[in-house]
Amino acid sequence: MKKLMFAAAAALCVPAMPSTALADGHEAMELAKVDWYRVNLIKWEQGKTGRAHEIIDLFQKVDEALGRDGTMHFHMGTGEWDSIVAMPMRNGIAAMGWANNPDGDAWDAEFAKQNGGEEKAKAIWDEFNSLIARQQRHIGHIDQD
């Protein structure tokens, strides 16, 4: 998903332990039982928070149409960030290595459908990106245990 919080950028390279047998004959290894998230910390341009949240509402409508939930959006009252958004990585950390993410492709298609086509969708993304003064992107997890 090229979400912004949402907009395309390189994500951190995080090593993952293979779940298959290792070449040197060791037993198969099990991945940790965790839920992976992309976490974006965002500082909005002065006076642009309202418009940013209007566009975020558009993003949420796409998630709802696709039956996706679990995104957490924190409106910060203190600290240097205005928003912190945690988006589930539905296919886990392995999705980091995909050349093409089918979940992202489906999301992009639905966003274009809901917002008048690919050109209009791109214009909304461009506007959204212009509202961001600065941001940081991270990858994190929540233990399932």
C-alpha positions in Angstrom: 0.0 0.0 0.0 1.5 3.3 -0.9 -0.4 4.9 1.8 0.7 8.0 3.2 0.3 8.4 5.7 0.5 7.3 3.4 2.4 8.3 0.3 5.0 6.4 -1.5 8.5 6.3 0.0 11.0 3.7 0.8 10.2 1.7 3.9 12.9 0.5 6.3 14.6 -2.7 5.5 13.8 -5.1 8.2 15.2 -8.6 8.2 12.8 -11.5 8.6 13.7 -15.0 9.7 12.8 -17.6 7.1 10.0 -20.1 8.1 11.4 -22.9 6.0 14.3 -25.3 6.7 17.7 -23.7 6.5 20.3 -24.8 4.0 22.7 -26.1 6.7 20.1 -28.7 7.9 18.7 -26.9 10.9 15.1 -27.5 11.8 12.4 -25.3 10.3 12.2 -22.0 12.2 8.9 -20.4 13.2 8.3 -16.7 12.7 7.4 -14.7 15.8 3.7 -14.3 16.5 3.3 -10.6 16.0 1.1 -8.1 14.1 3.2 -5.8 11.9 2.4 -2.1 11.3 3.6 0.8 9.2 3.7 3.8 11.5 3.8 7.3 10.2 4.5 10.4 12.3 3.2 13.5 10.6 3.6 17.2 11.1 1.0 19.1 8.9 1.7 22.4 7.2 0.4 25.3 9.3 -3.4 25.6 9.0 -3.7 22.5 6.8 -4.8 19.9 9.4 -8.5 20.2 8.6 -8.0 19.6 4.9 -5.6 16.7 5.7 -8.3 15.0 7.8 -10.9 15.5 5.0 -8.6 13.5 2.7 -7.9 10.9 5.4 -11.7 10.4 5.5 -11.5 9.5 1.8 -8.8 7.0 2.6 -11.0 5.5 5.3 -13.9 5.1 2.9 -11.7 3.0 0.7 -10.6 0.8 3.6 -14.3 0.3 4.5 -15.3 -0.6 1.0 -12.5 -3.2 0.9 -13.4 -4.6 4.3 -10.2 -3.5 5.9 -9.9 -2.2 9.4 -7.3 -1.8 12.1 -5.8 1.5 11.1 -5.2 3.6 14.2 -5.0 7.4 13.8 -3.9 9.4 16.8 -4.5 13.2 16.9 -1.7 14.3 19.1 -2.2 17.0 21.8 1.4 17.2 22.8 4.8 16.6 21.3 6.3 17.5 17.9 3.9 15.4 15.7 0.3 16.4 14.8 -0.8 12.8 13.8 0.5 9.3 14.3 -1.0 6.7 12.0 -0.5 2.9 12.4 -1.6 0.8 9.5 -1.7 -3.0 9.7 0.6 -4.9 7.3 -2.0 -7.5 6.4 0.5 -9.9 4.9 3.1 -9.3 7.7 6.7 -8.3 7.3 7.0 -10.5 4.1 5.1 -7.9 2.2 8.1 -5.7 2.4 9.8 -7.8 -0.3 7.0 -7.9 -2.9 7.8 -6.3 -6.2 4.0 -5.6 -6.6 1.7 -5.6 -3.6 -1.7 -6.9 -4.6 -3.3 -5.2 -1.5 -1.9 -1.9 -2.6 -3.1 -2.4 -6.2 -6.6 -3.1 -5.0 -6.6 -0.1 -2.7 -5.4 2.2 -5.5 -8.1 0.9 -7.9 -10.8 1.4 -5.3 -9.5 4.9 -4.4 -9.6 5.9 -8.1 -13.1 4.4 -8.5 -14.5 6.3 -5.6 -12.8 9.6 -6.5 -13.5 10.0 -10.3 -10.6 8.1 -11.9 -6.9 7.8 -11.8 -6.1 11.4 -12.7 -8.4 12.8 -9.9 -7.0 10.2 -7.5 -3.5 11.3 -8.3 -4.4 15.0 -7.8 -5.8 14.2 -4.4 -2.6 12.4 -3.4 -0.5 15.3 -4.7 -2.6 17.7 -2.6 -2.4 15.4 0.4 1.4 15.3 0.1 1.6 19.1 -0.1 -0.1 19.3 3.3 2.7 17.4 5.0 5.4 19.6 6.5 7.5 16.6 7.5 7.1 13.0 8.4 8.9 9.9 9.6 8.0 6.3 8.6 8.7 3.3 10.8 7.9 -0.4 11.0 6.8 -1.9 14.3 4.9 -4.8 15.7 2.5 -5.8 18.5 3.1 -9.1 20.2 0.1 -11.5 19.8 0.8 -13.2 23.1 
